[in-house]
Amino acid sequence: MSETEIRLCVVVGGVVFDEAAVSMEPECLSPFLFSTEGKLAGAWAYVLVQNLQFRVRGRNFPEMEICQNKHEIGHVKGEIVTIYAGYAWNGMSCWPDTPTNLLGSGWHDFWYQVGKVVSRKDADLGLRHLLAVKKDEHVRKCYAAVRMCGWMFYGKTGGVTLVRI
């Protein structure tokens, strides 16, 4: 490891996450199909209609199911992140939803709700990357906004558990 690399090792519930100098650039591997009928108590605007899968090159997630209120919402293993059909999110908070930012907002909201497996900064970097891939014209503004205000939301969703497989 060079002098400029930072080695991050986090332990959550006995699970070790060791990510040495890995960038957060998720690559979408599956079609992004969602419905706008995800209204749940007035909070969620979108819901996945099929599993959404990403590859994050260089990551080595230990295999686990991610549950919220006893419902499985995702799975991670190695470089692969799967967000299950039925997962609901609210889109871009305090920003208009557009075709170029909905994929990134789904990825970002998932990690903000989980709040344990990746850092807030990594979730924000993933959003920035997906906005850039989709050629969203507000990449810098959106990234600055989540860096400044995201602490209010990251990891605040209750009922999230990690089940090691």
C-alpha positions as CSV (number, residue, x, y, z in Angstrom):
1,M,0.0,0.0,0.0
2,S,1.4,3.4,-0.9
3,E,1.6,6.4,1.5
4,T,-1.4,8.0,-0.2
5,E,-3.7,5.0,0.1
6,I,-6.1,4.9,3.1
7,R,-7.1,1.5,4.4
8,L,-10.6,1.4,5.9
9,C,-11.6,-1.5,8.0
10,V,-15.1,-1.4,9.7
11,V,-16.7,-4.0,11.9
12,V,-20.5,-4.1,12.0
13,G,-22.2,-6.8,14.0
14,G,-19.1,-9.0,13.8
15,V,-18.8,-8.6,10.0
16,V,-15.5,-7.1,8.8
17,F,-15.7,-4.8,5.8
18,D,-12.1,-4.2,4.5
19,E,-12.0,-1.8,1.6
20,A,-8.6,-0.7,0.7
21,A,-8.5,2.2,-1.8
22,V,-11.5,1.1,-3.7
23,S,-13.5,3.6,-5.7
24,M,-17.3,3.5,-5.6
25,E,-18.3,3.3,-9.2
26,P,-21.3,1.0,-9.5
27,E,-22.0,-0.5,-12.9
28,C,-25.6,-1.4,-13.5
29,L,-25.9,-5.0,-14.8
30,S,-29.6,-5.3,-15.2
31,P,-32.5,-3.4,-16.7
32,F,-33.7,-0.6,-14.4
33,L,-37.5,-1.2,-14.3
34,F,-39.6,0.6,-11.7
35,S,-43.2,1.7,-11.1
36,T,-44.4,5.1,-9.9
37,E,-47.0,3.3,-7.7
38,G,-44.7,3.0,-4.7
39,K,-46.6,5.3,-2.5
40,L,-46.2,3.9,1.0
41,A,-47.6,6.2,3.8
42,G,-47.0,9.1,1.4
43,A,-43.2,8.8,1.5
44,W,-42.1,6.5,-1.4
45,A,-42.6,7.5,-5.0
46,Y,-40.9,4.6,-6.8
47,V,-40.8,0.8,-6.5
48,L,-38.6,-1.7,-8.4
49,V,-40.6,-4.2,-10.4
50,Q,-37.6,-6.5,-10.9
51,N,-34.3,-7.1,-9.2
52,L,-31.7,-4.4,-9.9
53,Q,-28.1,-5.6,-9.9
54,F,-24.8,-3.7,-9.8
55,R,-21.1,-4.6,-9.9
56,V,-18.7,-2.5,-7.9
57,R,-15.3,-3.5,-9.1
58,G,-12.7,-4.0,-6.4
59,R,-15.2,-4.4,-3.6
60,N,-15.4,-7.7,-1.7
61,F,-18.6,-7.6,0.2
62,P,-19.1,-10.6,2.5
63,E,-22.2,-12.5,1.5
64,M,-25.3,-11.3,3.3
65,E,-29.0,-10.5,3.0
66,I,-30.1,-7.0,3.9
67,C,-33.4,-6.8,5.6
68,Q,-35.7,-4.0,6.6
69,N,-38.5,-4.7,9.0
70,K,-38.0,-8.4,8.4
71,H,-38.4,-8.0,4.6
72,E,-35.4,-8.8,2.4
73,I,-34.5,-5.7,0.4
74,G,-31.1,-6.7,-1.0
75,H,-28.1,-9.0,-1.2
76,V,-24.4,-8.4,-1.4
77,K,-21.6,-10.8,-2.3
78,G,-18.1,-10.1,-3.6
79,E,-18.5,-7.3,-6.1
80,I,-22.2,-7.8,-6.7
81,V,-25.0,-5.8,-5.1
82,T,-28.6,-6.8,-5.8
83,I,-31.6,-4.6,-4.8
84,Y,-34.7,-6.7,-4.8
85,A,-37.9,-6.1,-6.6
86,G,-40.4,-4.4,-4.3
87,Y,-37.7,-2.0,-2.9
88,A,-39.2,1.5,-2.7
89,W,-37.5,4.9,-2.6
90,N,-38.4,8.5,-2.8
91,G,-36.2,9.7,-5.6
92,M,-34.1,12.9,-5.3
93,S,-34.9,14.6,-2.1
94,C,-35.3,18.4,-2.5
95,W,-34.5,18.1,-6.2
96,P,-36.7,17.3,-9.3
97,D,-36.6,13.7,-10.4
98,T,-35.5,13.2,-14.0
99,P,-34.7,10.2,-16.3
100,T,-31.0,10.9,-15.7
101,N,-31.1,10.9,-11.9
102,L,-33.6,8.1,-10.9
103,L,-31.1,5.2,-11.2
104,G,-28.6,7.1,-9.0
105,S,-31.3,8.1,-6.5
106,G,-32.4,4.5,-6.1
107,W,-28.8,3.3,-5.4
108,H,-28.2,6.2,-3.1
109,D,-31.4,5.8,-1.1
110,F,-30.8,2.1,-0.7
111,W,-27.4,2.7,1.0
112,Y,-28.7,5.6,3.1
113,Q,-31.5,3.4,4.4
114,V,-29.1,0.5,5.1
115,G,-26.5,2.9,6.6
116,K,-24.1,0.2,7.6
117,V,-22.4,-1.6,4.7
118,V,-21.0,1.4,2.8
119,S,-20.0,4.7,4.2
120,R,-22.1,7.8,3.6
121,K,-19.3,9.1,1.4
122,D,-19.2,6.0,-0.7
123,A,-23.0,6.1,-1.2
124,D,-22.6,9.8,-2.3
125,L,-19.7,8.8,-4.6
126,G,-21.9,6.1,-6.2
127,L,-24.7,8.7,-6.8
128,R,-22.2,11.0,-8.4
129,H,-20.8,8.3,-10.6
130,L,-24.3,7.1,-11.8
131,L,-25.4,10.7,-12.5
132,A,-22.3,11.2,-14.6
133,V,-22.9,7.9,-16.5
134,K,-26.4,9.1,-17.3
135,K,-25.1,12.5,-18.3
136,D,-27.1,14.4,-15.7
137,E,-26.4,18.1,-16.0
138,H,-26.5,18.7,-12.3
139,V,-23.8,16.1,-11.1
140,R,-21.8,18.7,-9.1
141,K,-24.8,20.4,-7.5
142,C,-26.4,17.1,-6.4
143,Y,-23.1,15.7,-5.1
144,A,-22.4,18.9,-3.1
145,A,-25.9,18.8,-1.7
146,V,-25.7,15.2,-0.4
147,R,-22.2,15.9,1.0
148,M,-23.5,18.9,2.9
149,C,-26.9,17.7,4.1
150,G,-26.8,13.9,3.8
151,W,-25.8,13.4,7.5
152,M,-29.5,14.1,8.4
153,F,-30.7,11.0,6.6
154,Y,-27.8,8.4,6.5
155,G,-28.6,5.4,8.6
156,K,-31.7,6.8,10.2
157,T,-34.1,4.2,8.8
158,G,-35.1,1.8,11.5
159,G,-35.5,-2.0,11.3
160,V,-32.4,-2.7,9.1
161,T,-30.6,-5.9,9.8
162,L,-27.7,-7.7,8.1
163,V,-27.9,-11.5,7.9
164,R,-24.5,-13.1,7.2
165,I,-24.8,-16.1,4.9
